Amino acid sequence: MQRWKLIVEYVGTGYVGWQRQREFENTVQQQIEDALFRFCKQKIAVYAAGRTDAGVHATGQVVHLDLDYKGGNQPLTGFDLRRALNAHLRPNLIAVVDATPVLPDFHARFMAKNKLYCYRIVARRAAPVADINHVWHRYKPLDIAAMQDAARHLVGTHDFTTFRAQECQAKSPIRTLERLDITAAPYDAFDGVDLRIMLESQSFLHHQVRNIVGTLVLVGEGKWTSADVASALAARDRARGGPTAPACGLSLVRVDYL
């Protein structure tokens, strides 16, 4: 029995999230487990570093699985496993970009030390059709400097009750946000702006990233001030926070391990 660590990339559009669900089959986890079964005729559970919601993407999701493979005279290599899984995953928009054998005690979720998410916003009048389902489209310009100033209130260790979903099952709302960077670059030659909001923490609450982004966009639109964000955080009340940003702009970029 060999434990494998996979790095997986997927487009979350059309899936009901990462986690296998009883009433749905179209989840990322289900598709990977089905591909494993087609490859080796074994029912194998895969475990992810984090459960992404419906419509959320990933370029660096990490999963682990245990595989007892006796398909030939030569040991199974990471190259072979990656190639086989990708063949069986087609035409799903899911790809295994790396497969590495690891020690039996490796756990994709419990050993994760840091996660990096990126949220993309495109601000321009015309719809960004080339990036549809990958960005949140805002029709009007956003005040990036104001958003950056407001973001500083959220960095560090805080009670993030205001920014977590009401159905969040985490035992504690306390989280440490190590990084919250907002950068802007030209999206096109016609005044379109590509905003990227990078958020890094050991763990996140349910909808924490999307609720933070939705709140910061209110600042960018001039509807809230930096002080309003600080007050919302201090209130520890979801009703005092901004709206939940759409899932389509969010991607899990990287998971770090020691």
KEKE-3310 file (N, C-alpha, C; in steps of 0.2 Angstrom, whole numbers, plus 5000, padded with zeros to 4 digits):
npx = (5004:5003:5005:4999:5003:4994:4993:4981:4972:4957:4942:4930:4917:4901:4902:4896:4904:4919:4917:4911:4894:4879:4867:4871:4881:4890:4903:4920:4928:4921:4923:4936:4938:4930:4938:4949:4944:4941:4954:4960:4951:4947:4939:4943:4946:4948:4957:4956:4965:4957:4940:4932:4920:4904:4907:4920:4937:4953:4970:4980:4976:4978:4978:4977:4979:4977:4985:4985:4993:4994:4998:5007:5024:5033:5036:5023:5025:5025:5023:5017:5005:4999:4997:4988:4977:4973:4970:4958:4950:4946:4932:4932:4935:4946:4962:4977:4991:5003:5010:5015:5024:5022:5025:5017:5010:5007:4995:4983:4975:4976:4989:4992:4999:4998:4987:4984:4973:4966:4957:4949:4944:4937:4936:4927:4917:4912:4907:4919:4921:4930:4935:4924:4915:4927:4930:4924:4914:4914:4905:4909:4923:4934:4940:4955:4965:4958:4952:4964:4968:4957:4958:4969:4964:4960:4970:4980:4977:4960:4943:4933:4919:4910:4913:4910:4900:4883:4880:4892:4903:4914:4923:4928:4928:4940:4953:4969:4974:4986:4990:4984:4983:4980:4981:4982:4981:4982:4969:4965:4967:4958:4955:4951:4952:4961:4959:4967:4965:4974:4974:4980:4981:4982:4970:4953:4937:4920:4916:4923:4933:4926:4916:4924:4929:4918:4914:4925:4924:4913:4919:4928:4918:4914:4904:4906:4917:4935:4934:4922:4923:4932:4923:4913:4920:4923:4911:4907:4896:4887:4877:4882:4891:4898:4891:4891:4904:4903:4906:4914:4925:4935:4950:4959:4975:4987:4994:5003:5016:5026)
npy = (4994:5011:5028:5042:5059:5071:5085:5095:5102:5112:5117:5125:5127:5121:5110:5104:5108:5103:5092:5075:5071:5064:5066:5071:5068:5075:5081:5087:5078:5066:5064:5062:5050:5041:5041:5034:5022:5017:5016:5007:4998:4999:5004:5019:5031:5049:5062:5079:5095:5106:5110:5115:5127:5126:5130:5136:5137:5129:5129:5123:5113:5101:5083:5067:5049:5032:5018:5002:4995:4983:4982:4978:4973:4982:4995:5007:5023:5041:5048:5039:5037:5049:5051:5041:5044:5057:5053:5045:5055:5064:5069:5079:5095:5094:5091:5081:5087:5084:5070:5062:5050:5048:5047:5036:5043:5055:5068:5077:5087:5088:5091:5102:5118:5131:5141:5148:5159:5166:5179:5185:5200:5209:5225:5234:5241:5233:5215:5203:5192:5182:5177:5172:5166:5165:5176:5190:5201:5218:5233:5246:5257:5253:5260:5257:5260:5264:5252:5244:5251:5249:5235:5233:5232:5220:5211:5199:5192:5189:5189:5183:5183:5191:5189:5176:5162:5159:5146:5140:5128:5128:5127:5138:5156:5162:5167:5168:5180:5180:5187:5199:5205:5217:5219:5228:5228:5232:5226:5226:5235:5245:5252:5243:5234:5223:5215:5208:5199:5193:5181:5174:5161:5149:5142:5144:5151:5146:5153:5164:5171:5175:5183:5193:5199:5203:5214:5222:5227:5235:5246:5249:5254:5266:5265:5261:5265:5264:5264:5259:5246:5242:5244:5234:5222:5223:5221:5208:5201:5194:5200:5213:5213:5214:5209:5192:5188:5182:5165:5162:5170:5165:5156:5142:5143:5138:5126:5124:5114:5108)
npz = (5000:4995:4999:4991:4986:4978:4966:4961:4948:4944:4935:4943:4939:4936:4944:4960:4970:4980:4988:4989:4988:4994:4987:4975:4961:4954:4958:4962:4969:4968:4954:4953:4961:4954:4942:4947:4950:4938:4933:4941:4946:4960:4974:4980:4992:4992:4999:5003:5005:5007:5007:4993:4987:4978:4961:4964:4959:4957:4957:4963:4972:4985:4987:4995:4994:4996:4988:4982:4970:4958:4944:4935:4930:4934:4947:4951:4945:4949:4937:4929:4936:4936:4922:4919:4927:4922:4909:4912:4918:4908:4899:4909:4917:4925:4931:4935:4941:4947:4954:4968:4978:4996:5013:5025:5035:5030:5028:5019:5023:5037:5039:5033:5032:5028:5017:5001:4993:4978:4973:4959:4950:4937:4931:4921:4907:4897:4896:4902:4892:4888:4900:4907:4920:4928:4934:4944:4937:4937:4933:4934:4938:4952:4968:4971:4980:4991:4995:4998:5009:5018:5019:5028:5041:5042:5042:5052:5068:5072:5078:5066:5065:5058:5045:5041:5035:5040:5042:5045:5052:5060:5075:5081:5078:5077:5068:5059:5048:5037:5026:5015:5001:4988:4971:4956:4938:4921:4911:4898:4883:4884:4896:4905:4920:4930:4944:4958:4972:4985:4998:5013:5024:5038:5040:5034:5037:5033:5018:5021:5014:5002:5008:5014:5002:4996:5005:5004:4991:4992:4998:4988:4979:4984:4994:5006:5020:5025:5039:5041:5038:5048:5059:5056:5057:5071:5076:5076:5069:5057:5050:5049:5040:5023:5006:5000:4989:4972:4968:4957:4955:4963:4967:4973:4976:4981:4993:5008:5015:5029)
capx = (5000:5007:5001:5001:5001:4992:4992:4975:4969:4951:4938:4924:4910:4897:4902:4893:4910:4924:4916:4906:4888:4875:4862:4874:4887:4895:4908:4927:4930:4918:4925:4943:4937:4928:4944:4953:4941:4942:4961:4963:4945:4947:4935:4948:4944:4953:4956:4959:4968:4951:4934:4930:4912:4902:4909:4926:4942:4959:4976:4985:4973:4982:4974:4981:4975:4981:4984:4988:4992:4998:4996:5012:5030:5037:5033:5020:5028:5021:5022:5012:4998:4997:4995:4982:4971:4971:4966:4952:4947:4943:4933:4931:4940:4950:4969:4982:4997:5009:5009:5022:5023:5024:5025:5010:5007:5005:4988:4983:4971:4978:4996:4993:5002:4995:4983:4984:4968:4966:4951:4950:4939:4938:4932:4926:4910:4910:4908:4925:4919:4936:4936:4918:4916:4933:4931:4918:4913:4911:4905:4912:4930:4935:4945:4960:4969:4953:4951:4970:4968:4952:4961:4974:4960:4958:4976:4981:4972:4954:4937:4930:4912:4906:4914:4909:4894:4880:4880:4899:4903:4920:4922:4930:4928:4946:4958:4975:4975:4993:4991:4978:4986:4976:4985:4978:4985:4978:4966:4965:4969:4952:4954:4949:4957:4961:4961:4969:4965:4977:4973:4984:4980:4982:4964:4948:4930:4916:4914:4927:4936:4921:4913:4929:4930:4911:4915:4930:4921:4909:4924:4930:4913:4913:4898:4909:4924:4939:4932:4916:4926:4934:4917:4910:4924:4923:4904:4906:4889:4887:4873:4885:4896:4896:4888:4896:4906:4902:4911:4917:4931:4939:4954:4964:4981:4993:4994:5010:5017:5033)
capy = (5000:5017:5034:5047:5066:5074:5092:5094:5108:5111:5123:5123:5128:5115:5105:5106:5109:5097:5086:5070:5072:5059:5067:5074:5065:5079:5084:5085:5072:5060:5062:5059:5043:5037:5040:5029:5015:5015:5014:5001:4994:4999:5010:5023:5038:5054:5067:5086:5100:5110:5108:5121:5127:5125:5136:5138:5134:5127:5127:5120:5108:5095:5078:5061:5043:5025:5014:4996:4994:4978:4982:4976:4970:4988:4999:5012:5029:5046:5050:5034:5038:5056:5050:5037:5048:5062:5049:5043:5061:5067:5076:5084:5100:5092:5088:5080:5091:5081:5064:5060:5045:5051:5043:5034:5047:5062:5070:5083:5092:5090:5093:5109:5124:5138:5140:5154:5160:5172:5181:5190:5205:5213:5231:5237:5242:5227:5209:5200:5185:5177:5175:5171:5160:5165:5183:5194:5207:5225:5238:5253:5257:5253:5263:5252:5263:5264:5245:5242:5254:5245:5228:5232:5231:5213:5207:5198:5187:5192:5185:5184:5181:5195:5187:5169:5160:5158:5139:5138:5123:5129:5128:5145:5161:5166:5165:5173:5181:5182:5191:5202:5210:5219:5222:5230:5228:5233:5220:5226:5242:5250:5254:5237:5233:5216:5216:5201:5199:5187:5180:5168:5159:5142:5140:5149:5150:5145:5159:5170:5175:5178:5189:5199:5202:5207:5220:5227:5230:5241:5251:5251:5258:5272:5265:5260:5268:5260:5264:5255:5239:5241:5243:5228:5217:5223:5220:5201:5200:5193:5205:5219:5213:5215:5203:5187:5188:5176:5159:5161:5173:5162:5150:5139:5143:5134:5123:5124:5109:5108)
capz = (5000:4995:5000:4986:4986:4971:4966:4956:4945:4941:4934:4947:4936:4934:4950:4966:4975:4980:4992:4987:4992:4993:4982:4969:4959:4950:4963:4960:4973:4965:4947:4954:4964:4948:4938:4951:4950:4931:4932:4945:4949:4967:4977:4984:4995:4991:5005:5001:5009:5009:5003:4989:4986:4971:4957:4965:4955:4960:4953:4968:4977:4987:4990:4996:4993:4997:4982:4982:4963:4955:4937:4930:4934:4937:4952:4948:4946:4949:4930:4927:4940:4934:4915:4920:4930:4917:4904:4914:4920:4902:4897:4915:4917:4931:4929:4940:4938:4950:4959:4972:4984:5002:5019:5026:5039:5027:5027:5015:5027:5044:5039:5029:5036:5025:5011:4998:4988:4974:4970:4953:4948:4931:4931:4914:4905:4893:4900:4900:4890:4888:4907:4910:4926:4931:4937:4946:4933:4940:4927:4936:4941:4959:4971:4973:4986:4997:4996:5001:5016:5022:5020:5033:5047:5043:5043:5059:5072:5074:5078:5060:5064:5053:5038:5040:5034:5046:5043:5046:5057:5063:5082:5083:5073:5077:5062:5058:5041:5037:5020:5011:4996:4982:4966:4950:4932:4915:4909:4891:4880:4884:4902:4909:4926:4932:4952:4961:4980:4988:5005:5015:5031:5039:5038:5033:5039:5027:5015:5024:5008:4998:5012:5014:4995:4995:5009:5001:4985:4994:4999:4981:4975:4988:4998:5013:5021:5029:5046:5041:5038:5055:5064:5055:5060:5078:5078:5076:5067:5050:5047:5049:5035:5016:5003:4998:4982:4968:4968:4950:4955:4968:4966:4978:4972:4984:5000:5010:5020:5031)
cpx = (5004:5003:5004:4999:5000:4991:4987:4973:4962:4947:4931:4917:4907:4898:4899:4898:4914:4921:4910:4900:4883:4870:4865:4880:4892:4899:4915:4929:4927:4921:4932:4942:4935:4934:4948:4951:4942:4949:4963:4958:4945:4943:4940:4945:4950:4952:4959:4961:4962:4946:4932:4923:4911:4904:4916:4931:4948:4964:4981:4981:4977:4977:4979:4976:4980:4979:4988:4988:4997:4997:5001:5019:5034:5033:5029:5024:5023:5019:5016:5005:4995:4994:4989:4976:4969:4968:4959:4947:4943:4936:4932:4936:4943:4957:4973:4988:5004:5006:5015:5020:5026:5023:5018:5006:5005:4998:4987:4979:4975:4986:4998:4994:4999:4992:4983:4978:4969:4959:4952:4943:4941:4933:4932:4919:4908:4911:4915:4924:4924:4937:4930:4919:4922:4935:4924:4919:4910:4911:4908:4919:4929:4941:4950:4963:4964:4952:4958:4970:4963:4955:4965:4970:4959:4964:4978:4976:4966:4948:4933:4922:4908:4907:4914:4902:4890:4880:4887:4899:4910:4919:4923:4930:4935:4951:4963:4976:4982:4994:4985:4981:4981:4981:4980:4983:4980:4975:4966:4968:4964:4950:4951:4954:4956:4964:4962:4969:4968:4977:4976:4983:4981:4976:4959:4942:4926:4914:4918:4930:4931:4917:4918:4929:4923:4911:4919:4928:4916:4913:4926:4925:4911:4907:4900:4915:4928:4937:4926:4918:4928:4929:4914:4914:4923:4916:4903:4899:4889:4883:4876:4890:4893:4893:4894:4898:4904:4908:4916:4924:4937:4943:4958:4970:4987:4992:5001:5010:5024:5037)
cpy = (5006:5023:5039:5054:5068:5081:5092:5102:5107:5117:5121:5124:5122:5110:5108:5107:5103:5091:5081:5071:5066:5060:5070:5069:5069:5084:5083:5079:5066:5058:5059:5051:5039:5036:5034:5022:5013:5013:5008:4996:4993:5005:5014:5030:5043:5059:5074:5090:5104:5109:5115:5121:5126:5131:5138:5134:5132:5126:5123:5116:5102:5089:5072:5055:5037:5021:5008:4993:4988:4977:4980:4974:4976:4992:5005:5019:5035:5049:5045:5035:5044:5055:5046:5040:5053:5059:5048:5049:5065:5065:5081:5089:5099:5089:5087:5082:5088:5075:5062:5055:5049:5046:5042:5039:5054:5062:5076:5088:5093:5092:5100:5114:5131:5136:5147:5154:5166:5173:5187:5194:5208:5219:5234:5237:5235:5220:5206:5192:5180:5174:5173:5165:5160:5171:5185:5200:5213:5230:5244:5252:5257:5257:5259:5254:5262:5256:5242:5245:5251:5238:5227:5231:5223:5208:5206:5193:5191:5187:5187:5182:5185:5193:5179:5167:5158:5150:5136:5134:5123:5130:5135:5149:5164:5163:5170:5174:5184:5187:5193:5207:5211:5222:5223:5230:5229:5226:5220:5233:5247:5251:5249:5236:5226:5217:5209:5202:5193:5186:5173:5167:5152:5139:5145:5147:5149:5152:5165:5174:5178:5184:5195:5203:5206:5214:5225:5230:5235:5247:5254:5255:5264:5271:5264:5264:5263:5259:5259:5247:5237:5240:5236:5222:5217:5221:5212:5199:5199:5198:5212:5219:5214:5209:5198:5187:5182:5171:5160:5165:5170:5156:5148:5139:5138:5132:5122:5118:5110:5103)
cpz = (5000:4995:4995:4987:4979:4971:4960:4954:4943:4940:4938:4944:4934:4939:4956:4972:4975:4983:4989:4991:4990:4988:4976:4967:4956:4954:4960:4963:4969:4958:4948:4956:4958:4943:4941:4950:4942:4929:4935:4948:4956:4969:4982:4986:4994:4996:5003:5006:5012:5004:4999:4988:4979:4967:4958:4962:4960:4955:4957:4974:4979:4990:4991:4996:4994:4991:4983:4974:4961:4948:4932:4934:4937:4942:4948:4950:4946:4942:4927:4930:4937:4927:4915:4922:4925:4912:4906:4917:4914:4901:4903:4915:4924:4928:4935:4937:4941:4954:4962:4978:4990:5008:5021:5031:5036:5026:5024:5019:5033:5045:5036:5034:5034:5018:5008:4993:4984:4972:4965:4952:4942:4931:4924:4912:4902:4897:4898:4898:4889:4895:4911:4915:4929:4935:4939:4942:4937:4934:4928:4939:4949:4962:4974:4980:4992:4999:5000:5008:5020:5024:5026:5040:5048:5043:5050:5062:5074:5075:5071:5059:5059:5046:5037:5039:5040:5047:5044:5052:5061:5071:5085:5077:5073:5072:5062:5050:5040:5031:5017:5007:4990:4977:4960:4944:4926:4912:4901:4889:4881:4891:4907:4914:4929:4940:4954:4969:4982:4995:5007:5022:5032:5038:5038:5035:5032:5025:5017:5018:5004:5002:5013:5007:4994:4999:5006:4994:4986:4995:4992:4977:4979:4993:5005:5014:5025:5036:5047:5042:5045:5060:5062:5058:5068:5081:5079:5075:5060:5047:5046:5043:5028:5013:5002:4991:4978:4968:4962:4951:4959:4966:4972:4974:4975:4991:5002:5015:5023:5027)
residu = (MET:GLN:ARG:TRP:LYS:LEU:ILE:VAL:GLU:TYR:VAL:GLY:THR:GLY:TYR:VAL:GLY:TRP:GLN:ARG:GLN:ARG:GLU:PHE:GLU:ASN:THR:VAL:GLN:GLN:GLN:ILE:GLU:ASP:ALA:LEU:PHE:ARG:PHE:CYS:LYS:GLN:LYS:ILE:ALA:VAL:TYR:ALA:ALA:GLY:ARG:THR:ASP:ALA:GLY:VAL:HIS:ALA:THR:GLY:GLN:VAL:VAL:HIS:LEU:ASP:LEU:ASP:TYR:LYS:GLY:GLY:ASN:GLN:PRO:LEU:THR:GLY:PHE:ASP:LEU:ARG:ARG:ALA:LEU:ASN:ALA:HIS:LEU:ARG:PRO:ASN:LEU:ILE:ALA:VAL:VAL:ASP:ALA:THR:PRO:VAL:LEU:PRO:ASP:PHE:HIS:ALA:ARG:PHE:MET:ALA:LYS:ASN:LYS:LEU:TYR:CYS:TYR:ARG:ILE:VAL:ALA:ARG:ARG:ALA:ALA:PRO:VAL:ALA:ASP:ILE:ASN:HIS:VAL:TRP:HIS:ARG:TYR:LYS:PRO:LEU:ASP:ILE:ALA:ALA:MET:GLN:ASP:ALA:ALA:ARG:HIS:LEU:VAL:GLY:THR:HIS:ASP:PHE:THR:THR:PHE:ARG:ALA:GLN:GLU:CYS:GLN:ALA:LYS:SER:PRO:ILE:ARG:THR:LEU:GLU:ARG:LEU:ASP:ILE:THR:ALA:ALA:PRO:TYR:ASP:ALA:PHE:ASP:GLY:VAL:ASP:LEU:ARG:ILE:MET:LEU:GLU:SER:GLN:SER:PHE:LEU:HIS:HIS:GLN:VAL:ARG:ASN:ILE:VAL:GLY:THR:LEU:VAL:LEU:VAL:GLY:GLU:GLY:LYS:TRP:THR:SER:ALA:ASP:VAL:ALA:SER:ALA:LEU:ALA:ALA:ARG:ASP:ARG:ALA:ARG:GLY:GLY:PRO:THR:ALA:PRO:ALA:CYS:GLY:LEU:SER:LEU:VAL:ARG:VAL:ASP:TYR:LEU)
# end
